[in-house]
């Protein structure tokens, strides 16, 4: 029987419907990502063959999405990977893997937000050209100010957030459809489907393909965000897998159509050199005034994505703190609105700092590379081992053709990791090594404190 104190203690509430959960996923996936990565991907692949990178990103999202769907339906709780890694690897290794993920999240989640804020500031300069002598400083002020605005918008209960998410998704989906439809009357099929191999060796081609795929995958990330909010989803065993696959399908169609249409309107050389891809595209089709309207909508999409990203990731340190695996202060909920306000403020604070320090291309690559081994590959491997150990277990959702999707996911993730630049791979290993060291220091301190209390 619960005491009055236990009954009065605030808890996360299951208030997010399938529509709201899907909207949160999709606005997380889009954001500023495709609008800043398309020029990078086209330039790396030297033309329309860049569509291969987007196709690989879609395949990886489906394969890895099946892994997330199994785990999210089985263990629907706040924290996502933090919970999954403990369940998959057991008491011996699970605790360390979960700690490494939380440690990584405190770095990469703010980096994700910083990347969106930096891209926002770049597109903002199309609307308001900045003086050259102070452009860098003013861009940093814009990106930092956006992080503060997102913090204010998220400082509320989950019911209000669900409604805001649907509204933001309407803007996101509507803008992408407008972009695609606008280009149909100006579409040059011969230009869009001129799939020539770039003038480079096969080794260089696969290196470029791997790095271009890395950028494309960055634009797909977020299909799993609903798992981080597992403790707030209605009927999670059904709605989490549904939200994941609806999100991936919708976004993959939009991305492939968008990339194809843009290539059919603008020469790839111009596209690769463009700083404001969407703005230039609409200016080419209509005029400067319409391009400005489109740019405002892109800025709204960027804001929507950052809104969703921080919403999901703020639940990770919260969940870890509740179990004694992170600083206790992160386990506190807002006394009135019941959301993890300390975790939210901490991640937004770091995102604000990162948005002032780093460049966009470096942030995007670092985000993908540092997450591959600890989060994506480890989860897929762990799920395979768990299946064979538990002989499948009682799974509310089970991937079709098991274990093929999980194996394909692992292979694609490793390909993207190995084809990345060495400095980013080194960065990923440094994060892992420092995380392991911190974990054992924490465990040593915990044992020492326990011994003193005894």
N, C-alpha and C positions, 0 to 999 in steps of 0.2 A: 504493500500500500504506500502511495506517494505522500510525502509530507507536504505541508502548505508551501514551503520554500521551493520544493522540487516542482510543484504544480505552477508556481508563479514564475519559474525560471524561463526566460524567453527561448524559443526554439525556432528553427527554420520551418517555414510553412509550405506545403505542397499546393501552390496556387497557379503554376504555369501550365496552361493547356498545350495541346499538340500544336495549334496554330502559333501560339506565343513562343514555344520552344523552337519551332522551325524558323520563325522570324529572327530570333536571337542568333541561331546558327548562321543563317544566310547573311545577315548584316555583318557578322564577324568575318565570314569568308570573303566578302567583297571588299569593303573598305576602300582605301586608296590603292590597294595592292595591284590590280590589273592595270590601272591607269598610269602607274609609275614603272611597272615591270615590262609592259609590252614593248616599249622602245629598247630596253635592255635585251630582251629575248630575241627580238627581230635582228638587232645588231650582232649578237653572238652567233646566230644561225645564218645570217646574211640572206634573208629573204623569207618567202612564204613557207619554206620547209620548217620554219619555227613552229608550225602547228603541231609537229611531232611532240614538242615539249609540252604543249597543252594537253594533248591526248595522253601522254604518259602520266601527267599530273592527275587526270581524271581516273585513269586505271588504278593508280596508286591510292587515290582517295576511296574508291570503291573497295579495293582489297583491304586496306587498313581500316576502312569504315566498318567492315564486317567484324574485325577484331574488337573495335570499340563498342559495337552494337552488342556483342556477346557479353562483354564485361559490364557495360552500362545497364543492361537488362538484369544481369545477375546480381550486381552490387550497386544499386542506385543510391548513392550517398554523396554529400558535398565533398569535393576534393578530387574526383576523377582518378587520375593516375596515381595519386597518393594512396588511395584505397586499393586500387587494382594491384599495384606492385606488391603490397603486403599480402594480399590474398593469394596471388600467384606464386610467390617465392617462399611463403611460409615464415615461421618465426625466426629462422636462422639468418636468411639473407633478405627477407622481405623488408625488415626494419631499415636496413642499410639502403636498399634500393629506394624505399619511400623517402628516406632522408635526402638522398642524392637528388631526387626529383624536386622536393620542396626547395632545396638549396639552389638548384638550377632555375626553378620558377621565379625565385626572388630576383634573379638576374634577367632571364629571358622575357618574362612577362612585361616588365618595364621597357625592355628593348623593343618589344612588339608595339607597345603604345608610342614609344619615341619614334619608331619608323613611320607610323601613321601621322604623327604630329609634324614630322619633318616634311613628309610628302604634302600635307595640308598647306604648310607654309610656302612650299615651292609653287603650288597651283594658285595660291592667293596672290602671288606677285603678277599673275596674268591680269587680275582684276585691278590691282593697285600697284603699278610699277614703283619700285623702291629706288631711291637715289643710290648710285653705285658705291659711294663712299661709306654708306651705312647699311647696305643691303644685308650683309651677314648678321649684323647685330639685330636688325629689325626682324629678320626671319626667325631668329632664336626667340625673340620676344613673342612672336605670333605662335610658334610651336609650344612654348611654355604656357602661354595664356590659354591655349586650347586644352592642355592637360588639366588646368585649374577648372575650366568650364565643365569638363567631363566629370570631374570629382564632385562638383556641385550637383550635376544632374543625377548622379548615382547615389547621392546621399539621401535615400528614401527607401520605403518598403517595397517588397517584391511585386505587390499588386500593381502599383503605379508603374513600375519598370516594365512589366509585361505589356501594358497598354502602349507605353512609349515605343517599345520594340516593334510592335506591329505597325505603328505610324511611320517609323523610320524605314521599315522594310518596304512600305508602299513607295516611298521616295526612291529607295535604292533600285527596286525592280522597275519602276516606271522610267527612271533615267536610262537604265541599260536598254530597255525596249525602245525608247526614243532614239538612242544612239544607233541601234541596229536598223530600225525602220527607216531612219533618215538617210542611211547610206544606200538603200536598195536602188533608188533612182539614179545613182551615180556609180553603180557597181561595175567594175571592169573585171570580168571573170578571168580573162587571159592573164591579167596582172596578179590577181589573187591566187591563182592556182599554178603559177609558174614555179613548180617545185624542182628547182635546180640544186644539185649538190654544190655547196660552197667550195670555193677554190682553196682547199686545204687538204692535208694528209688525213688518212682515216683516224690516226691517233689524235690529231688535232680536232677532227670532227667530233669524235666521241667525248673528248674533253669539253668542247663547246656545248655539245648536247647535254652533258651532265650538268654543266653550270647553268645553262638555259633552263633545264628542268628544275633545278634548284629554285630559280626565280619563279617559275610557274607554280611549283608546289607551295611556295610562300603565299600565292594568291588563293590557293585552295584551302589553306589551313583555317580551321575553325569548325569543320564538320563534326567535331567531337565536343564542342563547347557545352552542349547539352549534358554531357557526362559530368562536367564540373559542377553543374547545377542539379545533379541527380536527386538531392534531398529536397528539391523544390518543384519537381515535376509531377503532375498528376498521372496516375496509372503508368509508372515508369517502365515496367517490363515490356509494354507495347509501344508507348510513345517515344521512348529514347531511340530504339532502332528506326522507327518510322521517321522521326525528325532528322536522323543522320542521313538516310537514303533519299528522302525528299529533297534535302538541302543539296546533297552532292549532285543529284540528277538535274535540278533546276539550275544550279550554278555552272555545271559543266556545259549544258546547252547554251547558256548565255555567254560564257567565255569563248567557246568555239565559234559561235555566230559572230560575236563582237570582233574577235581577232580576224576572222575571214572578211567581214565587211570592211573593216578599217584597211586591210591590205588591198581590197578592191577599189578603195577610194584614194588612198595616198600611196605614192611609190615607197617601197620599203626603205630606200635610202633616206628619204625625208622623214619617214616615221622613226627610224633609228636615231636620227639626230634631233628629234623633237623633245623639248623640255616640258611642254604642256600638250601632250598627245591629244587628249579629248578636246581641248580648246581649239587647237589648230584644225582638227577634224571638222568641228562644227563651223568654224570660220570659213573653211574651204567650201562647205556645202551651202551655208546660209550667208551670214555676215558677222561682223565683230560683235554686234549687240547680242545676237543669239548665242554666240560663243561665250559671252560673259554670263548669260543665264545658265548655260550648261556647266560652266565652271562653278557657279554658286551651288548647283545641284551636286557636283562632284565633292565639293567641300562638305555638304550635308551628309553624303555617303561616308566620307572619311570620319566625320564625327560619330555617325551611327556605329561604325565598326569598332572604334575605340570604346564606345559606350558598352558594347557587347563583350569585348575582350576583357576589360577590367572587371566587369560584372562576374564573369566566369572564374577568372584567376584569383579574385579576392577570396574565393571560397577555399582555395588550396591551403594557404598557411593557417586559415581558420580551422579546417578539419584536422590538420596535423597538430595544432596547439591543443585541441580538445583531447587528443590521445596522449599528450605529454611528449610529443616528438618535435615540438617547436616552442618558441617562447610563449609562455602562458597568456601574455597580454593579447596575442593574436586570436585567442579563442573567445574573446568577448563579443557579444552581440549588442547592438544599439538597444537601450532599454525600452524604447517606444516602438520603433519600426522593425526590430528583429532582423537586422542584417549585420554582417561582420565589419563594423565601421573602422576598427583599428587596422585590420588587414587592408581594407580599401585605401585608407589614408597613407599607409606605408608604401604600397605599390605605386600609388599615384605620385607620391613624393619622389621616389626613385625615378619614375618615368619623366618627371619634370626635369630632374638633373640630367638624365641621359639625352633628352631632347635638346639640351643646350650644348652637349659635348661632341656628338658623333655625326657622321655623314650617312646619308640614306643607303647607298649601295653596300657599304660595310655592315650596317646594322642588319639589313635583309639577309645577307649571307651568313652572318654570325648566328642569327636566330635559328635558321634551318640546321646548320652544321652542329651546333651544340646540343640540339634536341634529339638527333637521330639515334644515337646509341643508348642513352639512358631511358628515353621515353618510348619511342616508336619501335625500335628493334627489340628492346628488352621486353616490352609488353607482348609482342607477337610471339617471341620465343617462350616467354613465361606461360602464355595461354596454351601453346602446344604441349609443354611439359605438364601443365595442370590437367589437360584433357586426358593424357595418357596415364597420369597418376590416378585420377579420379574416374577413369573410364567414361568420360563425357560428362558425368555429374548431372545434376538437375538444372538444365539451362533453359530459361524462358525463351531465349532466341538462340538458334544455332546456325552458323554460317553454312550455306549450301556448298557441297563438294569439299567439305573439310578433309584435310588441312590445306588444300591447294591455295585458297586466297591468302592465308597467313604466310605461307612460304613465298608466294609471289611478292607480297608486301615487304618481307625481309630482304629479298634480293634487290628490289628496286631501291629501297632505302639505302642499302649498302653501296649500290652503284652510284647514287647521288653523292653519298659521303666520300667515296674513294675518288670521284672525279672533281671534287672541290679543291680549292687552293690550300696549300700546305699550312699557311698561317692560320686559317680558320680551323683546320683539323687540330692543330696544336692548341688553339684556344679551347676547343672542346675537351681535349685531354687534360688541360690545366684545370678546367672546371670540375672534371671528374676526380682528379687527384686531390685537389683542395677539399672537395666535398667529403671524400673518404677520410682525409685527415681530421676534418672538423667532426665527423661522425664519431670517430674513435676517441677524440678528446672529450666530446659530449658524454659518451658512454662512461668514460673513465671518471669524469666529474660526477655523474649520476650515481655511480657505484660508491664513490667516496662519500657523497652526501648521505647515501643510504646507510653506510657503515657508521657514520657519525651519529645518525639518529638511533641506530640500534644500541 
